[in-house]
Amino acid sequence: MGEAGRGANYEATEGGLLELAEPGVVYTRLWAVELVLDLAGYSPDSNLVDSVAVEPSCGDGEFLEAMVRRLSASCERQGRPLRDCESSLLAFDLSSEAVEKSRGRVEAVLAACGWGEEESRHMAQRWVRRADFLLDPELDMASLGGGVDFVVGNPPYVRLEFADHPVMEMYRKRYETMAGRADLYVGFYERALSMLSPGGVCAFICADRWMLNQYGSRLRKLITSGGYSVEAVVEMHRADPFHSEVLAYPAITSIRRAEKQGRVLVAKVDLASQGILSELRGAARSIRLGESPGDDGTLSGGKHVVVDEWFSGSDPWPSASPERLKLLKKLEAEFPTLEDKATGTKVGIGVATGSDKVFLTKDASLVEKERLLPMAMAKDTMIGSLEWGGRIS
Ligand SMILES: C[S@@+](CC[C@H](N)C(=O)[O-])C[C@H]1O[C@@H](n2cnc3c(N)ncnc32)[C@H](O)[C@@H]1O
């Protein structure tokens, strides 16, 4: 995770105010980068040359390197010249240092893949730009035509002390999901999702707090209100996917522009073993192809399940273990909720009678029968089925 905003100063550019982040950046490890690309389906077996992929905040180019390798392999496999890839890739960063490093890296990868020096340099210049992903007008849907097919990366976050920064205010005005104290990465999600072509996918490795907390509620609602399908959520709190330690709770999410929500791969990776990574690749591929993914998997270092439905509205996306989430989804699908009108049940944290000794009893003969309501307490539900203790109020 990176921190934009530290020691910030400003520069007027054509695109508006550019914040010169001094990026106290944390870059993504290669295995995590490859997993994000695999979950998104950014594969050399597909025609990546005629698709458009965006890396919104490329840093030193951890994602770019893997993307360029895959793009080059796809181009070569089709026997096409590198110049056909001019519009296949677009990467941004605010930091000119990061942009230079990324360009150098792209050039080196292309050269190592056997492309000529001059064309490699040309592509690196063309693909990697210094610009603000949240403000660059080139990324407005009107300029993009049909939209882009992939947005992949590790968006930046901003430390709490910069939450009231004027640039953050500017982003908030522009991105409706950046409510309250929403972090920068929420805006990255909104912009990335808005620029997807039909069937396009946004796959980020990012702090997962927005899935649960209040400031993520508008983003959750945007995603679940139609037009997108959450395809994969991979929790990696203990997996160490970055080159340095960070305090965030990282997860990979893969979200596709789609007419309706499909099946979802929910996984937890504690240790990145080849076994679990290839299981996740296989399950994600089946979901993408609309095939029935095999059994849920449990390997040392991780586990995954596939659920048929996702959450709705701005409901939190609980980070329960994959098995618990699967059970929750099954219960939701098969039973009405307790507060469903037909059951007439009310759920509360207490009855707030003011005097439980007077209002709670087990003696059904104390008052008129029609005045009594049966009441189950938390302890009546401990064994997995209701064992009513006979209390009435
Ligand atoms: C977490 S790093 C990610 C680097 C790379 N994608 C990776 O995973 O290794 C975040 C990067 O975002 C850049 N950044 C911050 N705000 C940005 C903005 N508004 N537009 C584009 N890049 C930005 C920072 O300069 C930093 O390099």
Ligand as a Chemical Component Dictionary entry (heavy atoms), coordinates in Angstrom:
data_LIG
# 
_chem_comp.id                   LIG 
_chem_comp.type                 NON-POLYMER 
_chem_comp.pdbx_formal_charge   0 
_chem_comp.three_letter_code    LIG 
# 
loop_
_chem_comp_atom.comp_id 
_chem_comp_atom.atom_id 
_chem_comp_atom.alt_atom_id 
_chem_comp_atom.type_symbol 
_chem_comp_atom.charge 
_chem_comp_atom.model_Cartn_x 
_chem_comp_atom.model_Cartn_y 
_chem_comp_atom.model_Cartn_z 
_chem_comp_atom.pdbx_ordinal 
LIG C1  C1  C 0  0.538  1.262  -3.401 1  
LIG S1  S1  S 1  1.573  1.941  -4.603 2  
LIG C2  C2  C 0  1.310  0.795  -5.833 3  
LIG C3  C3  C 0  2.431  0.543  -6.723 4  
LIG C4  C4  C 0  2.278  -0.658 -7.654 5  
LIG N1  N1  N 0  0.989  -0.678 -8.300 6  
LIG C5  C5  C 0  2.483  -1.950 -6.887 7  
LIG O1  O1  O 0  1.537  -2.616 -6.538 8  
LIG O2  O2  O -1 3.629  -2.303 -6.597 9  
LIG C6  C6  C 0  0.617  3.308  -4.981 10 
LIG C7  C7  C 0  1.157  4.281  -6.008 11 
LIG O3  O3  O 0  0.099  5.207  -6.237 12 
LIG C8  C8  C 0  0.648  6.432  -6.647 13 
LIG N2  N2  N 0  -0.432 7.438  -6.571 14 
LIG C9  C9  C 0  -0.941 8.086  -5.481 15 
LIG N3  N3  N 0  -1.976 8.862  -5.804 16 
LIG C10 C10 C 0  -2.157 8.701  -7.151 17 
LIG C11 C11 C 0  -3.069 9.261  -8.095 18 
LIG N4  N4  N 0  -4.030 10.099 -7.706 19 
LIG N5  N5  N 0  -2.971 8.897  -9.395 20 
LIG C12 C12 C 0  -2.005 8.022  -9.802 21 
LIG N6  N6  N 0  -1.096 7.474  -8.958 22 
LIG C13 C13 C 0  -1.176 7.807  -7.653 23 
LIG C14 C14 C 0  1.813  6.600  -5.695 24 
LIG O4  O4  O 0  2.765  7.490  -6.248 25 
LIG C15 C15 C 0  2.325  5.132  -5.610 26 
LIG O5  O5  O 0  3.375  4.905  -6.519 27 
# 
loop_
_chem_comp_bond.comp_id 
_chem_comp_bond.atom_id_1 
_chem_comp_bond.atom_id_2 
_chem_comp_bond.value_order 
_chem_comp_bond.pdbx_ordinal 
LIG C1  S1  SING 1  
LIG S1  C2  SING 2  
LIG S1  C6  SING 3  
LIG C2  C3  SING 4  
LIG C3  C4  SING 5  
LIG C4  N1  SING 6  
LIG C4  C5  SING 7  
LIG C5  O1  DOUB 8  
LIG C5  O2  SING 9  
LIG C6  C7  SING 10 
LIG C7  O3  SING 11 
LIG C7  C15 SING 12 
LIG O3  C8  SING 13 
LIG C8  N2  SING 14 
LIG C8  C14 SING 15 
LIG N2  C9  SING 16 
LIG N2  C13 SING 17 
LIG C9  N3  DOUB 18 
LIG N3  C10 SING 19 
LIG C10 C11 SING 20 
LIG C10 C13 DOUB 21 
LIG C11 N4  SING 22 
LIG C11 N5  DOUB 23 
LIG N5  C12 SING 24 
LIG C12 N6  DOUB 25 
LIG N6  C13 SING 26 
LIG C14 O4  SING 27 
LIG C14 C15 SING 28 
LIG C15 O5  SING 29 
# 
